[in-house]
């Protein structure tokens, strides 16, 4: 029997073969869902779908797009945000 | 020939420099243009840029094509474009404009909020201040009665009446228990 924390069916299971011929179950936490644009709810590109401890190990430039609102808005919506704020000033 | 003329002031809409001001310096292509902030003022590097990533403004600077950054900077300082287009969403992106700067079109909302908050606080502060004054006045009244004549008599008369019943009860209770 695995320990109680691993008995939950929400844990991911993979079968691994040891060099001596035994097959063993390995447990891992599920990946988080896709990050999503705050306005149009589409999937964001350039944002890794990994557990937070894995994301922290990545270089800073690969965690989130470098543009303003990167990781919160998609590229289309962030362009609209810039343009609409320009029109507010000029009108 | 591209659509944007030399000297046209634009705002970038895509990439890491989105929301920042830049000036068109040279035509490169049908769809490309050489652009600079200059970097010392608006943090936009001198580089080639697609026209689709630029939003043109009404301002145009008198510049020759392929002008150096120093000339562009001198012309930009004559205008007030930098302060006018300090976008509230992208605030603090120009070095000329301080970080907490709020442009005029965004100021009105903040003023209205502060006016509403002030009157709520004031009445709360006044009440405790009045009570303290009455307490301080009581001591001189008992010592010199002729000095406090008209206004301060009422609070002085009430308080001793409240104290007396409390003292009587305290003396009665132990007597009844025995």
Interface residues (C-beta under 8 A of the other chain):
Chain A: X66 X67 X68 X75 X78 X79 X81 X82 X83 X85 X86 X88 X89 X90
Chain B: X11 X12 X13 X14 X15 X16 X18 X19 X55 X57 X58 X84 X85 X87 X88 X89 X90 X103 X105
